Amino acid sequence: MSLTQKVDSQFEIAPVAEPRIVPMRTYSNVAIRRGRRHNEEECVFMQSVYARCCGIDVHKKLIVACFMNGKKSELREFSTLTSGIKELAHWLLENDCQMAAMESTGVYWKPIYNIFELLEIPVMVVNAHHMKNVPGRKTDVKDAQWIAQLTQCGLLRASYIPDKEQRELRDVVRYRKSLTEERSREINRLEKMLEGANIKLSSFVSSLTGVSSRKLLDKAMTDEGVTEENITSLLHMSMREKTNVLLLAMEGVLTPVQRQLVRAILNHIDDMTRRIEDLDNIVKEQMQKYEDEIKRLDELSGIGQTSAQIILAEIGSDMSRFPTAGHLCSWAGLSPGNNESAKKRKGGKTTKGNKTLKSTLIQCAQSAVKNQNSFFYAQYQRLVVRRGANRAKVAVAHSMLIAIFHMLKNNVPFHDLGCDYYTKFNTQSKVNYYLSKLKELGTEVLPVPSVT
């Protein structure tokens, strides 16, 4: 099977016109320059790691590629259509490219990476923050040259890109998370609309989307409304004791326009609920091989099945790609930043990382600190006094991710250190400290000898 047939078998597309390929000037100098002058004497030459490499500057409609072979370089432009990407892949294969590098620009790098991965072309996606160009030298051509030079000298670090199956699973899980958040915002809009009509239903029920709440709202939008005769039939048995207060809460006035708006919001909530259920089935089907890992993560306080699915979709089950737990925490954006000057440690914000994983773990930490018999509760109580609630929750999320790393790497169950973990350290010093404080208050207490 030829190269074109191999790609076409994976991507069924209609034939398109050949992309415009513009041969550019050939550059012989591969040195990384410093200073404002460009004389040969002021160039810093570094040892080449790749003899043949390519730097790719990706845009929505245009790809600028700089191929470097030793001290010579060639620049070409390609279209971002599939035919243009295939032409770029042909060019790199013909020149036996050892490594191609490109920025992680939005979603534009994904189709290029997918085709390169299919054709087994070595490629790395690099964080744009790690390869800033020299100020005042910003063009597409110079960007591609700069990426190629950094690649040739081995100065770029590849970002973690999972395999295609996990990337597709990520897309489904992230879309489900977005729909869940949007449904929560829509429920808040519903509550705001009801408050404007002086319907205080949310003050007496736990959820506006519950079965009894929906029946009350549907009845309130009719001409009959909620009355003493029909309210009993609308409530669940467990809510019958609230009949009187719910009847008073539903005495608001809904105008015809407000009824239309409330009905539109409820239809939108129902539609998103159905979509989320469909996505749940897709995720459940695709994550059958992670059943053991999901059960293991479910043992942690604050982590449920949905949260475990999101975590595994983001990091996978193979921890060999992360050298240590600290590398995983830094990649997730849960590690403190470095900000030190003149031997003084200043406040450092958490690093940027995987937003989906970071927000999910912080939500799990908010639930975990409510369990008073867990280590996470003890850690939160220890930090919240002097660091604040938000920083304490981030620290708990950091500890949870460390535990997840070791559980997945060593294939071991979760072992909670207990809520008395910190009280076991330096017991005698703590006893002496509190005895001295009691003595200062005028109370003499004799220490009880410890039983061995």
N, C-alpha and C positions, 0 to 999 in steps of 0.2 A: 504494500500500500504506500502510495506516495505521500509526501508531506502535506500537500493540499487536501488530499482525500482523507487523511487522518484527522485534520482539523474540521473539515466539512462534515465528517461523520458525527462529530460531537456538537457542532453548531449548524443547524439546518437554517440557512438564510438564502435569500434571493441573491443572484449575482448582481454585483454593483460595479461601477466603473473603477478602473485602476486609479489608485491615489496618486497625487502629485508628489514626485520625488525630486527634490532640488539638491543637486550636488553643490556643496559649499567649498570654501577655501580650505586648503590643506595646511595644517599647522604642524610644525616640527618641534616646537618647544613644549615639553611636558613638565617643566619645572614649576613649582609653586612659588610665585613671586611675592616679595614683601616690599613695603615702601611704596612710594609714588612713582619712582622711576622704573623703567622696564629694561634696563641694561642687563646683559648676561652676567656681569660681575655681581649684581645684587640679587640673583636668583638663588633660592635654596633648593638643591637637588636632594631628593629622597629616594630610597631604595624602592624599586617597583615590586609589588606583590603579584600583580597580574600582568602578563605580557600583552594580552588582548582583552580589553574590557570596554564597556559601553556605559555612558551616562545618559539617562533619558529624562527629559523635562516634559511632563505630561500636562495637557490642558484639556478643555472640554472638546475642542474641535481639532487640535493640532498636537502632534508629537514631534519634538525636536530631539534627535539622537546624535550623540558624539561618540564615535568608535575610535578607540586609541589602540594602535599597534606599535608598541615600542615608543619611539619618539615622534611618530607620525599620527595624525588624527584626521578624521573625516566626518563631516557634518551632513546630516540629511534630515528632511522633514517628511512626515507621514501623516496620513489622515487617521482619526480615531475610529473610523469604521472598521468592521471586522476584517475586511480585505486589506486595509492599511496596516493593521496590526500583524496580519499574516505576512505581508510584504516585509515588515520590520523583522519578523522572526526568520524569514528566509535569508535576509541580509546578514543577520547575526550568525546563523548556522553556516552559511557559506564562508564566513570569515573566522569560524571556529572561536566564537566569543567564550571566554572563560568565566566572565561574571558581568551581569548587567545590574545596574542600580537605578532606582527612581524614587521620587518623593512620594509620601503618602498624602496625596492631594485629594481630599474628600473621598469620593467613590470612583474617581476616574482611573485609579491605578488597578482596580479589580479586573476589568476585562483583559488588560494586558497581562496581569499576573496569571489569570486562568489559562490563557493560551500558552504562555511560556511554560507553565507547570505541565500542561498536557504534552508539550513538545520536549520536555526535559531540558529546557534552557536554564542554566543557573541564573537566578535573579534574587535580588534582595530589595525589600521595601524599607526605606530609611526615614526616620523622624526628621522633618524639615528643620527642627530646632538644632539638630546636630551638624548641619552643614550650611550654616549661614555664609553667604557670599560676601566679598569685600564691598563695603558701602560705596555707592556711586558707580558700580559696575553691574547694573541689573538689566540684563536682556535675556531673552530665551536662549540665544546662542551661548552666551557666557555662562548661564546656569547649567546647560548641558555640559559645557567644557569643564566647569568646576566640579560637577558630580563625577565626571569621568576621571579627572585628576585625583580626586579623593579616593575613588575606587581603586585606581591603579596603585596608589601608595598604601592601600589597606587601612585607611583612616575612618572608614564608615562601619557602623555597627548595625547589623540587620535587625529589624523589628520581628517580634514573634508573630508569625502567620500560621494559623492551624491549617489542617488539610481541608480539602474541598467539602467533605461531608460535614465537618464541624462548622465550617463557615456558613453552610446552608442552615444548619441547626441554630446557629447564632441569629441569623436573620429572622427565623420564625419566633424564637424566644424574645428577641428585642421588640418585634412587632407586637407580640402579645402583651409585653410590658407597657408599651406605648398605649395600646388600646385600654388596658386596665387603668392607667393614669388618666386617660381622657374620660373614661366612664366615671371616675371619682370626681373630676372637675364638673362633669355634667350633673352629677348628683348634688354638688354644691350649688349649681345654678338653679336646680329644682328647689332646694331649700330656700334660696334667696327669693325666688318667685313666690313661694308660699308665704314667706314672712311678709312680703309686700302686700299680700291679700289678707294678712292677719290670721293665717291658719298655722297654729302652733303645734302641728303634729310632731315635728322633730324634737320637741321638748319632752315627749312622753313615750317615744318609741326609740329603739336602738338603731333602726335602719328604715329609711324611707322607701327602700326597694323590697321590703319584706312582703309576704303574702297578704297579711292583714292591712298593711299600709297601702298597698296597691289597690286593694278592694275599696278602702275608704276614699282614696284619691279618685278612682274611677267613678264612684258614686257621687262624689262632690262635684264632678264636672257635668252631671246630668241636671235636668230641671228639678227633679225630686229632691236631690241633695241627701245629706246624712241626717236622719231623724231618729227619734227614740224607738220607733217601730222597726226600723231596718238595721240599726247599728249592731244589734246582737248577732244577727246572721252574718255580718261582715267580719267579725273578730274570731280569732282562734281561741280555743278553750283557755289557754294560758293567759290571755289578755282580757278575759271577761271581767276581771276585777277592776280594770281601768275604764269601764264603760262610761262612767259619769264624766271623768276628766277628759276622755277622748271626745265625748260629745261636745263639751265646752270648747275644746281645742279646734274642732271643725266648724265653728260658728263664723268663720271669716267669710268675706264676700269676694267671689271670683267674677270679674267682668267677662263678657264674651271674648274679648281679646286675650285676657289672661288665661282663659280656658284653652284657647287655641295654642298659646305658647306652652302651657303645661303639658298638653297632649303631645305637642311636637317633641318636647324634652323627653317625655316618657317613651315615645316611640324610638327616639335615638338611643336611649339607655337599653331598651329591649334589643335593638339591632346590634349594638356593641356586645351585649351579653351573649347573643347567639354566635357572633364572630369569635369571641373569646373561647366559647365552648368548642367550636370547630378547631381552633388553634391548639386547644388542650389535647384534642384527639391526635392531631398531627405530632405534637411534641411527645406524647406518650408512646406513639408508634415508633418514632425515630430514636427514642432513648431507652429502648428495651435492653440494650446491651449495658446500660448504666444502672440497672436495677439494684445491684449490690452496693454500688457507690452511693446511690440515693438513700438507701436504707441506713447506710453508715453515717451519712451527713445528717440524716433526720434525728440522730441521737443527740446532736448538739442542741442546747437550749436556744430557742429563738429561730431555729431553722426548720421550716416545713418542707413539704414535697415540692411546691412551686419554687421556693428559694433554692433548694438543692438542684433543681433542674437548671435554673439560671446560672448558678455557680459552675456546674459541670459543663454547660454549654460554652461558657467563657474561657475556662482554664483547661478543660478536658480532664482526663484521668491519668495521663502520663506526666509525671512531675520531673522527668529527666531533663526536660527543656529548661528548667529553672535550677541553677546550681544550688541555691539555698532558699530557705523560707524568706529571707530578707529580700532576695531578688524578686520573688513573687509579690511580696507586699509593696515593693517599690513600683513594679509594673502595674499593680492595681491602683496605685495612688494613695496608699494608706501609710506610707512612711514619711517621717518628718523631713523637711528640706534642710540643706546645709547652708548656714549663714553665720560664718565665723570671720572675725577680723581682729587683728592685734591680740590674738590669744583669748578673745572674748566670744563666748557663744551667745548669739542673738536669736531671737525668735524666728523659727523657720516654718513656713506654711507647708502643708502636705504637698507632695509632688503631684503633677498631673499624671493621670493614668486612665485605666479602663473605667469610664463613667458608669456603665451598667453594673459592673461588678462592685464598684465602690458604693454606689447608692443602695444596692441590694444588701450588702453586708452591714451597712449602717442601720438599715431598717431591721435587720435581724438582731443587731446589737441592742436596739431599743426594746425589743421583746425579751432578749436574754437577760437584761439587767433586772427584770421584774421577778425572776426566779430567785428567791432569797436563799436557796440552798446550793447555789452554783458558785463557781469561782468567778464568773463574769460579774455577778452581783457584788462580790467582795472587791474586785478590781475597780468597778465603777464607784463604789462608795469611798474607796481610798483616794480616787483622783478627782471626784466631782467637787470636793470642798475647796481645793486649791487651784484647779485647772478649769473648772466650769463644766456644765453638762455636755456641751457639744464636743469639746476635746476629749472628755472622758468616754463618750460613745465611740469616737473614732479610735481611741486606744483599745476599747473592747473589740471593735471590728478587726483591728490589727491582730489581736490575740486569737480571735476566731479563725482568721485566715492562716495563721501559723499552725494552729491545730489541724485545719483542713489539709494543709500541705503534708504534714507528717502522717496523717491518716491515709491519704491517697498514695503517698510514696512507699510507706512501709506496710500498707494493707493491714492496719490495726484498727480496733474499735476506739471510740472516744473514751477517755478516762478523765472525769471531772476531778480537779484538785480539791474541790470543796470550798465552802464559804469561810472556813477557818484557816485557809492556807497562809495568809499573811500573819496571823496571830502566833503561828508556830516558830517564827524566826526570833532569835534573841529574847527568849522568854524571861530569863533572869534579869536582863537589862531593863525590860519593861516593868518587871515587878519592882525593881529598885527605883525606877523613875516614879511610879505611882506612889510608892511608900514615901519618897522624898516630898512629893506634892501634898500628901496627907499630913506629913509632919509640919509643913509650912502653914497648913490650915489649923494647926493645933491639935491634931489627932495622932496619937501614937499607936501604931499597929505593929505587932510582932510578926515577922515573916514566918510562915509555916514551912517547915523543912519538906523538901520534895521527897516523895516515896520512890525508891529505886526497886 
